[in-house]
Amino acid sequence: MSPARSFCPSCERQLTALENIPVISWAIQKGRCRGCQNSIPVRYPLVELMAGVAGSATYLEYGITVTGLIVFLIALTLIVITFIDLDHRIIPNRITFPGIAIGLAMGVTAEFTDLLRCSPYADICPLTQGLSDSVIGMLVGGGFFWAIAVAYYAATKTFCLGGGDVKLLAMTGAMLGWRSVAPTIFIGSIVGSIVGIIAMVVTGQGRKTEIPFGPWLALGAIIYLYFDLPFFKF
């Protein structure tokens, strides 16, 4: 039977409350399980740390508001997608498909209520502001990458992008609106290119080096959520 709460990934021993304190427990135990003494991957405290930073940044930027809560949940989702893509080279449909549906529902909500209107704490609305905003964001975001993938495959008979990347951008476009598409792609492409070049040099595999693109798209969306970049204002 699976443990009811957090457990060691090696021996599957259920962790006690004191062993389950984010980041601190991992540091005190020097990154090892108290039971089997096997190493606990650094990604666990890293995810906890990133979630904590996202929570603090959300509070400072948006206060305790509906907008802030939704932004925080989106940030957590993007963090999860980042590590899944890094570990398994996949962005699960079980995340992106519901995310797209939620984004469209957010568009409907913004269309007929004031629930997602600009927070008094924010200069720019980070979330979709209407149904058309969500639909255009979804189509432009997902459609842009889909067109690139189709064109590249037609020219080279190889895939340059995975379907998960297309659906991820469709999801963020639906949730954040069409204004988020350009900064997400721009930042993701710049950072992804830099990481890709470094990886090609380090591995020596050249263009055959496989680099997941989802984490950098997620980074672009997170930067759009938390940073006021004047050159992305419309």
C-alpha positions as CSV (number, residue, x, y, z in Angstrom):
1,M,0.0,0.0,0.0
2,S,1.4,3.4,-0.9
3,P,2.2,5.8,1.9
4,A,-0.5,8.3,2.8
5,R,1.9,11.3,2.5
6,S,5.4,12.2,1.5
7,F,7.8,9.3,1.4
8,C,11.4,8.4,0.5
9,P,11.7,7.8,-3.2
10,S,14.2,4.9,-2.6
11,C,12.8,2.8,0.3
12,E,9.3,4.4,0.2
13,R,9.3,4.9,4.0
14,Q,6.7,7.4,5.0
15,L,8.3,10.6,6.3
16,T,7.5,12.0,9.8
17,A,6.3,15.5,10.3
18,L,9.8,16.7,11.3
19,E,11.3,15.1,8.1
20,N,8.7,16.9,6.0
21,I,9.6,20.5,6.6
22,P,10.2,22.1,3.2
23,V,13.9,22.6,2.4
24,I,15.0,22.7,6.1
25,S,14.5,18.9,6.6
26,W,16.5,18.1,3.5
27,A,19.3,20.3,4.5
28,I,19.5,19.0,8.1
29,Q,19.6,15.4,6.9
30,K,22.2,16.4,4.3
31,G,20.1,15.2,1.5
32,R,19.7,11.7,2.7
33,C,16.9,9.5,4.0
34,R,17.1,8.8,7.7
35,G,16.0,5.3,7.1
36,C,17.9,3.9,4.1
37,Q,20.5,6.6,3.9
38,N,20.1,6.9,0.2
39,S,20.4,10.3,-1.4
40,I,17.2,12.3,-1.9
41,P,17.4,14.2,-5.2
42,V,18.0,17.9,-5.0
43,R,15.0,18.6,-7.2
44,Y,12.7,18.0,-4.2
45,P,14.0,20.9,-2.0
46,L,14.4,22.9,-5.2
47,V,10.7,22.6,-6.1
48,E,9.8,23.5,-2.5
49,L,12.1,26.5,-2.6
50,M,10.7,27.7,-6.0
51,A,7.1,27.3,-4.7
52,G,8.0,29.4,-1.7
53,V,9.6,32.1,-3.8
54,A,6.5,32.1,-6.1
55,G,4.2,32.4,-3.1
56,S,6.2,35.4,-1.7
57,A,6.4,37.1,-5.1
58,T,2.7,36.6,-5.6
59,Y,1.9,38.2,-2.3
60,L,4.2,41.2,-2.9
61,E,3.0,41.7,-6.5
62,Y,-0.8,41.0,-6.2
63,G,-1.6,40.9,-2.5
64,I,-4.3,38.6,-1.1
65,T,-6.6,38.7,-4.0
66,V,-8.4,36.3,-6.4
67,T,-5.9,37.4,-9.0
68,G,-3.0,36.6,-6.7
69,L,-4.4,33.1,-5.9
70,I,-4.9,32.2,-9.5
71,V,-1.4,33.5,-10.5
72,F,0.1,31.4,-7.7
73,L,-1.7,28.3,-8.8
74,I,-0.5,28.9,-12.4
75,A,3.0,29.4,-11.2
76,L,2.9,26.1,-9.3
77,T,1.6,24.3,-12.4
78,L,4.4,25.7,-14.5
79,I,7.0,24.6,-11.9
80,V,5.5,21.0,-12.0
81,I,5.6,21.0,-15.8
82,T,9.2,22.2,-15.8
83,F,10.5,19.3,-13.7
84,I,8.3,16.7,-15.5
85,D,9.7,17.8,-18.8
86,L,13.3,17.9,-17.5
87,D,13.0,14.3,-16.1
88,H,10.8,12.6,-18.7
89,R,10.9,14.8,-21.8
90,I,7.1,15.0,-21.8
91,I,4.4,17.5,-20.9
92,P,1.4,15.5,-19.8
93,N,-2.0,16.0,-21.5
94,R,-3.6,15.5,-18.1
95,I,-2.2,18.9,-17.2
96,T,-2.4,20.9,-20.5
97,F,-5.8,19.8,-21.6
98,P,-7.6,20.7,-18.3
99,G,-5.4,23.8,-18.2
100,I,-6.7,25.0,-21.6
101,A,-10.3,24.3,-20.5
102,I,-9.7,26.2,-17.2
103,G,-8.2,29.1,-19.3
104,L,-11.3,29.3,-21.5
105,A,-13.5,29.2,-18.3
106,M,-11.4,32.0,-16.9
107,G,-12.1,33.9,-20.1
108,V,-15.9,33.4,-19.7
109,T,-15.6,34.5,-16.1
110,A,-13.8,37.6,-17.0
111,E,-16.3,38.3,-19.8
112,F,-19.3,38.4,-17.6
113,T,-18.0,39.3,-14.1
114,D,-15.4,41.6,-12.5
115,L,-13.7,38.7,-10.7
116,L,-10.6,38.7,-12.8
117,R,-10.3,42.4,-13.4
118,C,-7.0,44.2,-12.6
119,S,-6.0,44.0,-9.0
120,P,-5.3,47.3,-7.4
121,Y,-1.8,45.9,-6.6
122,A,-0.9,45.4,-10.3
123,D,-0.4,47.9,-13.1
124,I,-1.1,45.2,-15.8
125,C,-3.7,42.5,-15.7
126,P,-1.7,39.2,-15.9
127,L,-4.7,37.1,-16.5
128,T,-7.1,36.8,-19.5
129,Q,-9.6,39.7,-19.6
130,G,-12.3,38.1,-21.7
131,L,-13.4,35.1,-23.7
132,S,-12.0,36.5,-27.0
133,D,-8.7,37.2,-25.1
134,S,-8.5,33.5,-24.1
135,V,-9.5,32.1,-27.5
136,I,-7.0,34.3,-29.4
137,G,-4.3,33.5,-26.9
138,M,-4.9,29.8,-27.2
139,L,-5.0,29.8,-31.0
140,V,-2.1,32.2,-31.5
141,G,0.1,30.5,-28.9
142,G,-0.6,26.9,-29.9
143,G,-1.0,27.7,-33.6
144,F,2.3,29.5,-33.8
145,F,4.3,26.6,-32.6
146,W,2.2,24.1,-34.5
147,A,2.9,26.0,-37.8
148,I,6.7,26.0,-37.0
149,A,6.7,22.3,-36.3
150,V,4.8,21.5,-39.4
151,A,7.0,23.7,-41.6
152,Y,10.2,22.3,-40.1
153,Y,9.1,18.7,-40.6
154,A,8.1,19.4,-44.2
155,A,11.6,20.8,-44.9
156,T,13.7,18.4,-42.9
157,K,11.5,15.3,-42.1
158,T,12.5,15.7,-38.5
159,F,10.6,17.1,-35.5
160,C,11.9,20.3,-33.9
161,L,9.1,20.7,-31.3
162,G,7.0,18.2,-29.3
163,G,3.2,18.3,-29.2
164,G,3.5,19.1,-25.5
165,D,5.2,22.4,-26.2
166,V,2.3,23.4,-28.5
167,K,-0.3,22.5,-25.9
168,L,1.7,24.3,-23.2
169,L,1.6,27.5,-25.1
170,A,-2.0,27.0,-25.9
171,M,-2.7,26.6,-22.2
172,T,-0.7,29.7,-21.1
173,G,-2.3,31.7,-23.9
174,A,-5.8,30.7,-22.8
175,M,-5.1,31.5,-19.2
176,L,-3.0,34.7,-19.6
177,G,-4.5,36.1,-22.9
178,W,-2.9,36.9,-26.2
179,R,-0.6,39.6,-24.7
180,S,1.3,36.9,-22.9
181,V,2.2,34.9,-26.1
182,A,5.0,37.2,-27.4
183,P,7.0,37.5,-24.2
184,T,6.6,33.8,-23.4
185,I,7.9,32.8,-26.8
186,F,10.6,35.5,-26.8
187,I,12.0,34.7,-23.4
188,G,11.6,31.0,-23.8
189,S,13.4,31.1,-27.1
190,I,16.3,33.2,-25.9
191,V,16.9,31.2,-22.7
192,G,16.3,27.9,-24.5
193,S,18.8,28.8,-27.2
194,I,21.5,29.7,-24.7
195,V,21.0,26.5,-22.8
196,G,20.9,24.5,-26.0
197,I,24.2,25.9,-27.2
198,I,25.9,25.2,-23.9
199,A,24.5,21.6,-23.9
200,M,25.7,21.0,-27.5
201,V,29.2,22.2,-26.5
202,V,29.3,20.2,-23.2
203,T,27.9,16.9,-24.7
204,G,29.7,17.2,-28.0
205,Q,26.6,15.9,-29.8
206,G,26.0,19.1,-31.8
207,R,22.5,19.4,-33.3
208,K,21.6,15.9,-32.2
209,T,21.5,17.2,-28.6
210,E,17.9,16.9,-27.3
211,I,16.8,19.8,-25.1
212,P,13.3,20.0,-23.6
213,F,11.7,23.4,-24.5
214,G,8.9,23.3,-22.0
215,P,10.9,24.6,-19.0
216,W,11.9,27.7,-20.9
217,L,8.4,28.4,-22.1
218,A,7.3,28.0,-18.5
219,L,10.0,30.5,-17.5
220,G,8.8,33.0,-20.1
221,A,5.2,32.7,-18.7
222,I,6.4,33.1,-15.1
223,I,8.4,36.2,-16.0
224,Y,5.4,37.6,-17.7
225,L,3.4,37.0,-14.6
226,Y,5.8,38.7,-12.1
227,F,7.8,41.2,-14.0
228,D,6.7,44.5,-15.5
229,L,8.6,44.5,-18.8
230,P,7.8,47.8,-20.5
231,F,8.8,46.5,-24.0
232,F,6.0,43.9,-23.8
233,K,3.2,46.4,-23.0
234,F,0.5,46.7,-25.6
